[in-house]
Amino acid sequence: MSHKLGLKYGPFGYLLFYQWVHREKYSSFEVEEKQYKFKVSLLKSMKRQNSPEFSRKENLNKDGFPTIWLGIDLLTFGELVIILDLLNSSLLSDIAAKYNTTSEEFLSWMKCLSFIRNICAHNGNLIDVKLKTKPKYRKKWMSYLYLRTSRDGKQTYPTDRLSIVLCIVIHMVNTINPNYRWKNIKSGIFSLCRDSEERAHLLGFRSLKDAKNIIKYILE
């Protein structure tokens, strides 16, 4: 994201939201409000930094804000997702393509991972988590996930449990690092399932076999 914004709008163009925001999605007032809150938060983060990079004049504009390449490192994961949600269609599409996803998938997945990250940060129960907003899913995943049926019986859709989060993580990690070693993830899944079909279902997998092979299935 910093590369795309920096390349197109320069080192400080990210501070001018109107240049890159999705104008059909947000009103001018909303853009100004989000820009103000972002800048306030960014300056607070700046004050906590000890790195000399944040004191060099060439890295700051006249108001004391850092270049996007420094500023991006000050943002929390949640703040990054907020920026992604603000991006215009062209920028979001370009970034999503880097991860072999559509814009809709990418934004949906980032919001899901932000939610999961917050649960982990607050020592929440990740095993029994239920996603309030279901992320976008790929059709082939439905072969491995526990499926639910709508009340009228006309629609079938995947679980809102941990399994769909794992599908997202596996795809994203493999895109970033195809040589990633999955041993710890595999052992974690095996441990959670405890060789139990019921446990596999509770985690959101179609079967124990699908749970144990989910990494292989997603990477195929």
C-alpha positions as CSV (number, residue, x, y, z in Angstrom):
1,M,0.0,0.0,0.0
2,S,2.8,2.4,0.8
3,H,4.5,1.7,-2.5
4,K,1.3,2.3,-4.5
5,L,0.3,5.5,-2.7
6,G,3.9,6.8,-2.6
7,L,4.5,6.1,-6.2
8,K,1.3,7.9,-7.4
9,Y,1.0,10.7,-4.9
10,G,4.5,11.3,-3.5
11,P,5.9,10.9,0.0
12,F,3.2,13.0,1.7
13,G,0.2,12.6,-0.7
14,Y,-1.3,10.0,1.6
15,L,-2.1,12.7,4.0
16,L,-4.6,14.3,1.5
17,F,-7.3,11.7,1.6
18,Y,-9.4,13.4,-1.2
19,Q,-6.7,12.4,-3.7
20,W,-7.0,8.6,-3.3
21,V,-10.3,8.0,-1.4
22,H,-13.3,6.2,-2.9
23,R,-15.4,9.3,-3.6
24,E,-18.6,7.4,-4.4
25,K,-18.4,5.5,-1.1
26,Y,-17.7,8.4,1.2
27,S,-19.0,12.0,1.4
28,S,-16.7,15.0,1.6
29,F,-17.6,15.4,5.3
30,E,-16.7,11.8,6.1
31,V,-13.4,12.0,4.2
32,E,-12.4,15.2,6.2
33,E,-13.5,13.6,9.5
34,K,-11.5,10.4,8.8
35,Q,-8.5,12.4,7.7
36,Y,-8.5,14.5,10.8
37,K,-8.8,11.4,13.1
38,F,-6.0,9.7,11.2
39,K,-3.6,12.6,11.5
40,V,-4.3,13.0,15.2
41,S,-3.6,9.3,15.8
42,L,-0.5,9.4,13.6
43,L,1.0,12.4,15.5
44,K,0.4,10.5,18.8
45,S,2.2,7.5,17.5
46,M,5.1,9.8,16.3
47,K,5.6,11.0,19.9
48,R,6.3,7.5,21.1
49,Q,9.0,6.9,18.5
50,N,12.7,7.0,19.5
51,S,14.2,6.2,16.0
52,P,16.3,9.1,14.6
53,E,14.5,8.5,11.3
54,F,11.5,10.3,12.7
55,S,13.5,13.4,13.5
56,R,15.2,14.0,10.2
57,K,13.9,17.0,8.3
58,E,13.9,15.2,5.0
59,N,11.5,12.6,6.4
60,L,9.0,15.1,7.6
61,N,6.7,17.7,6.0
62,K,6.2,21.2,7.4
63,D,3.6,20.0,9.8
64,G,5.8,17.3,11.2
65,F,4.1,14.3,9.5
66,P,6.4,11.5,8.2
67,T,6.7,10.2,4.7
68,I,4.3,7.4,3.9
69,W,7.2,4.9,4.1
70,L,7.7,5.8,7.7
71,G,4.1,6.5,8.5
72,I,2.9,3.1,7.4
73,D,5.0,1.5,10.1
74,L,3.2,3.5,12.8
75,L,-0.2,2.2,12.0
76,T,-1.9,-0.7,13.8
77,F,-3.4,-3.5,11.7
78,G,-6.8,-2.1,12.3
79,E,-5.8,1.3,11.1
80,L,-4.3,-0.3,7.9
81,V,-7.6,-1.9,7.3
82,I,-9.4,1.4,7.7
83,I,-7.1,2.9,5.0
84,L,-7.7,0.0,2.7
85,D,-11.4,0.4,3.1
86,L,-11.1,4.1,2.0
87,L,-9.0,3.4,-1.1
88,N,-10.5,4.0,-4.5
89,S,-11.3,1.0,-6.7
90,S,-8.2,1.2,-8.8
91,L,-5.7,1.3,-6.0
92,L,-7.5,-1.4,-4.0
93,S,-7.6,-3.6,-7.1
94,D,-3.9,-3.2,-7.7
95,I,-3.0,-4.1,-4.1
96,A,-5.4,-7.1,-4.0
97,A,-3.9,-8.4,-7.2
98,K,-0.5,-8.7,-5.5
99,Y,-2.2,-11.3,-3.2
100,N,-4.0,-13.1,-6.0
101,T,-7.4,-12.0,-4.7
102,T,-10.2,-9.8,-6.0
103,S,-10.8,-6.4,-4.3
104,E,-13.9,-7.7,-2.5
105,E,-12.1,-10.8,-1.2
106,F,-9.0,-8.8,-0.1
107,L,-10.9,-6.2,1.9
108,S,-13.2,-8.8,3.4
109,W,-10.3,-11.0,4.4
110,M,-8.4,-8.1,5.9
111,K,-11.4,-7.1,8.0
112,C,-11.8,-10.7,9.2
113,L,-8.1,-11.0,10.1
114,S,-8.3,-7.7,12.0
115,F,-11.2,-9.1,14.0
116,I,-9.2,-12.2,14.8
117,R,-6.1,-10.3,15.6
118,N,-8.1,-8.2,18.2
119,I,-9.4,-11.4,19.8
120,C,-5.8,-12.7,20.1
121,A,-4.6,-9.4,21.5
122,H,-7.1,-9.5,24.3
123,N,-6.6,-13.2,25.0
124,G,-10.0,-14.1,23.8
125,N,-11.2,-17.6,23.0
126,L,-10.3,-18.1,19.4
127,I,-11.3,-21.8,19.3
128,D,-15.0,-21.1,19.7
129,V,-15.1,-17.9,17.8
130,K,-18.1,-17.1,15.6
131,L,-17.5,-14.5,12.9
132,K,-20.1,-11.6,13.1
133,T,-19.5,-10.7,9.5
134,K,-18.8,-13.7,7.3
135,P,-15.8,-13.1,5.0
136,K,-15.9,-13.7,1.3
137,Y,-15.2,-17.4,0.5
138,R,-14.1,-19.3,-2.6
139,K,-16.4,-22.0,-4.0
140,K,-13.8,-24.7,-3.8
141,W,-13.6,-24.1,0.0
142,M,-17.1,-25.4,0.4
143,S,-15.9,-28.9,-0.3
144,Y,-13.8,-28.8,2.9
145,L,-15.9,-26.6,5.3
146,Y,-18.9,-27.5,7.4
147,L,-22.0,-26.2,5.6
148,R,-25.1,-24.6,7.0
149,T,-28.5,-24.2,5.4
150,S,-30.6,-21.1,5.5
151,R,-33.9,-21.2,7.4
152,D,-35.9,-21.5,4.2
153,G,-33.7,-24.4,3.1
154,K,-32.9,-22.7,-0.2
155,Q,-29.3,-21.6,0.4
156,T,-26.2,-23.4,1.6
157,Y,-23.3,-21.4,3.0
158,P,-20.0,-22.1,4.9
159,T,-19.5,-22.1,8.6
160,D,-18.7,-18.9,10.6
161,R,-16.1,-20.8,12.6
162,L,-12.3,-20.9,12.7
163,S,-11.9,-23.1,9.6
164,I,-12.7,-20.3,7.2
165,V,-10.2,-18.0,8.9
166,L,-7.5,-20.7,8.4
167,C,-8.4,-20.9,4.7
168,I,-7.8,-17.2,4.4
169,V,-4.5,-17.3,6.3
170,I,-3.2,-20.3,4.3
171,H,-3.9,-18.5,1.0
172,M,-2.3,-15.2,2.2
173,V,0.8,-16.7,3.8
174,N,1.4,-18.9,0.7
175,T,1.1,-15.9,-1.6
176,I,3.6,-13.9,0.5
177,N,6.0,-16.8,1.2
178,P,5.5,-20.0,-1.0
179,N,8.3,-21.6,1.0
180,Y,6.6,-21.2,4.4
181,R,6.9,-24.3,6.5
182,W,3.5,-25.4,7.7
183,K,4.5,-27.9,10.4
184,N,3.4,-25.8,13.4
185,I,0.1,-25.0,11.8
186,K,-0.6,-28.6,11.0
187,S,0.2,-29.8,14.5
188,G,-2.0,-27.1,15.9
189,I,-4.9,-28.2,13.8
190,F,-4.3,-31.8,14.8
191,S,-4.2,-30.9,18.4
192,L,-7.4,-28.9,18.3
193,C,-9.3,-31.7,16.5
194,R,-8.1,-34.4,18.9
195,D,-8.9,-37.1,16.3
196,S,-12.6,-36.3,16.8
197,E,-15.1,-35.7,14.0
198,E,-17.2,-33.7,16.4
199,R,-14.3,-31.4,17.2
200,A,-13.6,-31.0,13.6
201,H,-17.2,-29.9,13.0
202,L,-17.1,-27.5,15.9
203,L,-14.0,-25.9,14.3
204,G,-16.0,-25.6,11.1
205,F,-14.5,-28.4,9.0
206,R,-16.6,-30.8,7.0
207,S,-14.8,-33.8,8.4
208,L,-11.7,-34.7,10.4
209,K,-10.0,-35.7,7.2
210,D,-10.7,-32.3,5.7
211,A,-9.3,-30.6,8.8
212,K,-6.1,-32.6,8.6
213,N,-5.6,-31.9,4.9
214,I,-6.9,-28.3,4.7
215,I,-3.4,-26.9,4.0
216,K,-2.9,-29.3,1.1
217,Y,-6.4,-28.6,-0.3
218,I,-6.0,-24.8,-0.3
219,L,-2.6,-24.9,-1.9
220,E,-3.6,-27.2,-4.7
